[in-house]
Amino acid sequence: MGSASQNTSATRKERIEEMRRAEQARERRNRFLVITGSVVAVTALVAGGVFVVKSQSKDDDGADAKSSSSSSSGKFTTGADGVRTWKGKLGRTHVAKRVKYPTEPPVGGDHNQVWMNCDGDVYTKAIDNMNAVHSLEHGAVWVTYNRKAAKADVEALAAKVEKTPYTLMSPDDDQADPIMLTAWGHQRTVTSANDANVAKFFEKFVQGAQTPEPGAACTGGLSQ
């Protein structure tokens, strides 16, 4: 049994590394086109006076800019393993308007078109849920903690994240429990960095079967 588990783990790591290399190759091929397209887009915006229109729109539609919309409906069901699974709708539309998520941290839903970098990225400040949800869509596991988490646990979890592709970590003082692990449609609380459920969650959900967009980029996005 041990040998089979090790082989499965090794195969999984090789697959993730292969996707990581392919992603980096795509970024090198597309970098010039992205930069060129951005320059053209900005030039067009300036020429068309969009900045003036945008300013006026903020004055006219201030209520809309501050409003929220929910892209998710349903509820959690908790399995025997302690993992909470979302049963219901999780939107996947790219939106600019703020999204009100029914859980904290969110486990999916409509989100910003730019993802948070999640190639073992550890953020020391809170990140925008809308960007983090996009990372979940790409198959990342998101580790979050609040002020009640022990410093030693935060440091140990950061070390684990830093060496694991398709993961990210950030503080979240709005969450109920000291340490939480989140993937698309799945979430659980763990007691400490040494909790055996940390490794189990990573093994199952990093680029796991729940991933809406397997192999999608975890670099080239937003970073603090």
N, C-alpha and C positions, 0 to 999 in steps of 0.2 A: 504493500500500500504506500509506504514512504517513497519508494522509487518512482512509482507512478505519479505521485503528487509532485515530486521534484521535476520529473520530465514535463508535466503539464505546465508547471510554473516557468520552466526554462523556455518552453515553446511560446508561452504567452509573452515573455520578455523579449524574445527574438522578434515576435510579430510587432510589438510596440516599437522596438528600435527600427524595424524595417519601415514602418509607417512614418516614424520620425525622420528618417533619412529621405524618404520620398517627399515629405512635406518641405524639408529644407531645399530640395532640388526645385520644387515648384516655386518656392519663394524667390530663388535666384533667377529663374526663368521669367517670372512675372514682375520683378522689382522695377525694371525700366518702364514697363507699360503702366504700372500703377502710378509711378512718379509723374510720367508724362500726362496721364489722364487727369491727375490731380491738378496739375498746372493749368491744363485746358479748362477744367471745370471752374477753378477759381477765377480765371480770366473772364469766363463767360458770366459768372455771377457779378463781378465788378462792372462789366460793360453793361449789363442789363439793369443795374441799379437795384439789385435784389436786397442789398444791405439796408437801403432806405425802406423798402417794402416790409422787410422783416421787422424793422424797428416799429413801424406803424402797426403791424400785425400784433405785436406784443401789447401795444396799448389797447387795441380794439378787442383782442381775444385773450386778455389776461386770465380770465376764469378758466378757459380751456387749457392754458399752459400749466395751470396749477392743479387741474383735475386729474383724477386717477381712473383707471379702468381695470377691471379684473379679467384676466385671460384664462382663469382656471376655475373649475368647479368640481366638487367631489369631496372626498374625505380620506383620511388615513385608515388603513387596517394594519394591525401589528401582528407580525408572524411570530412563531415560536422562538425564532432566533433573535427577536428584539428589533428587527428591521421594520420600520414603518413604510408601507407601500401606498402610494397615492392611487386611489380608485376613482376615476372620473376624467375630466377634460384637462389637458395641459396644452394651451395654445403654443404655436411655434412661429408666429408672425413677427417680422422685424418692425418695430414701432419707434416713433420719436417721443410720443406722449408717455408720461409717467404711468407705470403699471402698478396696481395695488395687488400684491400677492397675498394669498390666504394663509401662508405659513412663513415663519421666520427661522432660519433662512428659507428662501423659496426652493422648491424642488423642480421647477419648470414653469413654463408659461411664455407668453409673448415677451420679447426682450429687445434690447438694443442690437443694431446690426454689427457692432464691434464687440468682440469677446475680450475678456481679461486673459492675458497670457497665463497659461496653465502648464508650462513645461517645468514643473517643480518650483513654481514661483511662490515665495513667501512674502506677503504684504504685512507691513507693521501698522498700517492704518486701515480703517474700514473701507471697503470697496463698494461700488454701486451694484446693487442686486441685479439690475438689468443687464449689466455686462457679464456678471458671474453666471447668470442663467444661460447665457450663450455658451459659456465654457462647458457647462453641464451638458448642453446639447451635443457638444463635440466629444463627450465621453469622459470628461474630467470628474475627479472626486474632489470636493471642496471641504476642507477642514476649517471649522470656525470655533472661536472660543470667546468667552466674556471675561469680565474682571474677576470672577470667582475661580477661574482656572489657575492652578498652581504654576508658578514660573517654570519649574522643572519640567512639567508636562508640556508646556508651550514650547520650550526649547527642544525637547525630545521629538515632538511632533514635527516641528520645523525641519529638523535634521532628516526625518523620514520623507517629508514632502520634497525636500531639495534633491533627493536622489531618485525620485519617482516621476517619470514622465506622465503627463496627463493628470496632474494634481495641482492644487493651489491652496493657499491658506491665508486667512485674514481674521482680524478681530471682529466681533459682532456683539455689541453690548445690548442689543435688542432681543437676543435669543434667550430662551428660558433656562437652558442647561449650560453648565460650564464648558463642555466640549461636545461638539456635534459633527457628524460626518454626513455629507450630502452628495447624492448622485441624482441624475435625472429620474424623477419619480420615486426616489427612495431616500430614506434618512434614518439615522439612529443616533442615540446618545451613548457615549462611552464614559467610563468612570475615570480613566487616566490614560496616559500614553502607553502604559504597560498592559492595558486591557487587550486580551487576545482578540477581541472583536475588531480592533483597528486593522490588524493584518487581514482578517477575514473579509472585512468590507472592501479594503483595497483590492484584494485578490479577485473578488467577485465583480466589482463595479468599475474599476479602472479600465476603460474601453470595453466594458461589459456588454452583455446582451441587451441591456436597456438603452444603449446609446442610439439616439436618432440619426446621428451623422458620424458613423465610425470612420476613423482615419482623418477627420477634418483637422485643420490646423489648431495647434495650441500655442503657437508663436506668431509674431507679426500682428498681434492685437494691441490692446491697451495695457499699459503698465504704469505704476506709480513713479 
